[in-house]
């Protein structure tokens, strides 16, 4: 085994350790099929308790990523194949959503319905009817992607191919962080195409009917310039292989 290959092989346990942490903090694809339903589960009680744990894991993840990068650069300085693989990976960072992107687009806001002055619900409404659900956010995001948008973010968290939208009650869980409404979706792309796709989506129409019936907030505003940050969460890496040198 060459010195360069030995250095590259040394990355494997580090990458494996990082991957284990990534699995612990990454979101899984939503499996719900309800049109607008939202089930209150015992998960809502776990969110505050897990906040500190997630923050500590994010710090550990950042340290491991820095260590992996340092070892990769060290191996690349000694092995041309490693250097080529690293450069190829960096070349794909833009299309993978790993670097910031600036351009025109839209800002979409979804919000719970305001309560009446006396605190009552609209006539015929249930508590679930007046809050934003996972299916509402997912419908909007799907329509935006279908329009050909170049980049999409929720609450300034960049979405990539493996990102999942999940809600517990009206709390959004995204990439290890929690958010309360209003939820803001930003997208870089053709504003007219995005509006057209939102209008054509049957799932968005279900949400828009709820907007009309119960007073939920829904606004789509064109923006001349948006800057979406690069994705900084854990990649959904499942396998790592070191070639024999």
C-alpha positions in Angstrom: 0.0 0.0 0.0 1.4 3.4 -0.9 1.7 6.2 1.6 -1.0 8.1 -0.1 -3.4 5.2 0.0 -2.5 4.6 3.6 -3.5 8.2 4.4 -6.7 7.8 2.5 -7.5 4.5 4.3 -7.0 6.4 7.6 -10.1 8.4 6.7 -12.4 5.4 6.8 -12.9 5.1 10.5 -13.3 8.9 10.8 -15.9 9.0 8.0 -17.7 6.0 9.6 -17.8 7.8 13.0 -19.1 10.9 11.3 -21.7 8.9 9.4 -23.0 7.4 12.6 -23.5 10.8 14.0 -25.2 11.9 10.8 -27.7 9.1 11.0 -28.6 10.1 14.6 -29.4 13.7 13.6 -30.9 13.4 10.1 -34.6 13.5 9.3 -36.5 10.7 7.7 -38.9 11.0 4.8 -42.5 11.8 5.9 -44.9 8.9 5.5 -48.2 10.6 6.2 -51.0 10.4 3.7 -53.6 12.7 5.4 -54.7 15.6 3.2 -54.4 18.2 5.9 -54.6 16.1 9.1 -52.2 16.4 11.9 -51.9 13.9 14.7 -50.8 15.1 18.2 -48.5 12.4 19.5 -46.2 12.0 22.4 -43.4 13.3 20.2 -44.5 16.8 21.0 -43.3 16.3 24.6 -39.9 15.1 23.4 -39.0 18.2 21.3 -37.9 20.5 24.1 -36.0 17.7 25.8 -34.1 16.8 22.7 -33.1 20.3 21.8 -29.9 20.4 23.9 -29.0 16.9 22.7 -29.3 18.0 19.1 -27.2 21.1 19.7 -24.4 19.1 21.3 -24.5 16.6 18.4 -24.3 19.5 15.9 -21.2 20.8 17.6 -19.7 17.3 17.5 -20.6 16.9 13.9 -18.9 20.2 13.0 -15.7 19.1 14.7 -15.8 15.7 12.9 -16.4 17.3 9.5 -13.4 19.6 10.1 -11.3 16.6 11.0 -12.5 14.7 7.9 -11.7 17.7 5.7 -8.2 18.1 7.2 -7.5 14.4 6.6 -8.9 14.5 3.1 -6.7 17.5 2.2 -3.7 15.7 3.7 -4.3 12.6 1.7 -5.0 14.7 -1.5 -1.6 16.3 -1.1 0.1 12.9 -1.4 -2.2 11.0 -3.8 -3.4 12.2 -7.1 -6.4 9.9 -7.2 -7.6 11.3 -3.9 -7.1 14.8 -5.1 -9.1 14.1 -8.3 -11.9 12.6 -6.3 -12.0 15.6 -3.9 -12.0 18.1 -6.8 -14.8 16.2 -8.5 -16.8 16.3 -5.3 -16.3 20.1 -4.9 -17.3 20.6 -8.6 -20.7 19.1 -7.8 -21.3 21.2 -4.7 -23.4 23.7 -6.5 -25.9 21.3 -8.0 -26.0 19.4 -4.7 -27.1 22.6 -2.9 -23.9 22.7 -0.7 -23.0 26.3 -1.6 -24.9 29.5 -1.4 -26.9 30.7 -4.4 -28.2 34.2 -5.3 -30.9 35.1 -7.8 -34.5 36.2 -8.3 -37.4 34.2 -7.0 -40.3 34.2 -4.5 -40.9 34.2 -0.8 -43.9 32.2 0.4 -45.4 32.5 3.8 -47.7 30.1 5.5 -49.3 30.9 8.9 -51.8 29.7 11.4 -55.2 31.5 11.3 -55.5 34.3 13.9 -58.0 33.7 16.7 -61.1 35.9 16.9 -61.0 38.7 19.5 -63.0 36.5 21.9 -60.6 33.6 21.4 -63.1 31.5 19.6 -62.6 29.5 16.4 -64.3 30.2 13.1 -67.8 28.6 12.8 -67.5 24.9 12.1 -63.7 24.8 12.6 -61.8 22.4 14.8 -58.4 23.3 16.4 -56.6 21.3 13.7 -58.3 23.3 10.9 -56.7 26.6 11.9 -53.0 25.5 12.0 -50.5 24.8 9.3 -49.8 21.1 8.8 -46.9 19.1 7.4 -49.0 18.4 4.3 -49.5 22.1 3.6 -45.7 22.9 3.7 -44.9 19.7 1.7 -47.5 20.6 -0.9 -46.0 24.1 -1.4 -42.4 22.8 -1.5 -43.3 20.0 -4.0 -45.0 22.6 -6.3 -42.0 24.9 -6.1 -39.6 22.1 -7.1 -41.9 21.0 -9.9 -41.7 24.6 -11.3 -38.0 24.0 -12.0 -36.7 26.2 -9.1 -32.9 26.3 -8.8 -32.9 26.3 -5.0 -35.4 26.1 -2.2 -35.1 26.8 1.6 -37.5 26.7 4.5 -36.8 29.1 7.4 -33.3 29.8 5.8 -32.5 26.1 5.9 -31.5 24.9 2.4 -33.3 21.8 1.1 -31.5 19.1 -0.8 -32.7 15.8 -2.4 -32.8 14.0 0.9 -34.5 16.7 3.0 -37.8 15.8 4.7 -40.5 18.1 6.0 -42.0 16.9 9.2 -44.3 18.6 11.7 -45.4 17.6 15.2 -48.6 19.6 15.8 -47.7 23.0 14.3 -44.0 22.8 15.1 -41.8 22.2 12.1 -38.9 19.8 12.5 -36.2 20.4 9.9 -32.6 19.1 9.9 -32.4 18.8 13.6 -34.0 22.2 14.3 -37.5 23.3 15.4 -39.6 26.2 14.1 -43.0 27.7 14.9 -45.2 29.4 12.3 -45.2 31.6 10.3 -43.2 29.3 8.0 -41.3 31.0 5.2 -40.4 29.1 2.0 -37.9 30.9 -0.3 -37.1 29.8 -3.8 -34.8 30.9 -6.5 -36.4 30.5 -9.9 -38.9 32.0 -12.3 -41.6 33.7 -10.2 -44.3 33.2 -12.9 -43.6 29.5 -13.3 -43.7 29.0 -9.5 -47.0 30.8 -9.2 -48.4 28.7 -12.1 -47.3 25.5 -10.5 -48.8 26.5 -7.1 -52.1 27.1 -8.9 -52.0 23.8 -10.8 -51.2 21.6 -7.7 -54.2 19.7 -6.4 -52.5 19.4 -3.0 -52.0 23.2 -2.8 -55.6 23.7 -3.8 -56.7 21.7 -0.7 -54.6 24.0 1.4 -55.9 27.1 -0.3 -59.5 26.0 0.4 -58.6 25.9 4.1 -57.1 29.4 3.7 -60.4 30.6 2.4 -62.6 28.7 4.9 -60.6 29.3 8.1 -58.4 32.3 7.5 -55.0 30.6 7.4 -52.2 32.8 6.1 -50.8 32.3 2.6 -48.8 34.9 0.7 -46.6 34.6 -2.4 -44.3 37.6 -3.0 -41.8 37.9 -5.9 -38.3 38.9 -4.9 -35.8 40.6 -7.2 -32.8 39.0 -5.3 -32.6 36.2 -2.8 -29.6 34.6 -1.3 -30.1 31.0 -0.1 -27.3 29.5 2.1 -25.7 26.3 1.3 -27.0 23.1 3.0 -25.0 22.7 6.2 -26.8 19.6 7.6 -25.6 16.0 7.5 -25.6 14.2 4.1 -27.5 11.0 4.0 -24.4 8.9 3.5 -25.0 5.2 3.8 -21.7 3.6 2.5 -18.0 4.4 2.4 -15.5 2.2 0.6 -11.7 2.4 0.5 -10.0 1.1 -2.6 -7.0 -1.1 -2.2 -3.8 0.7 -3.1 
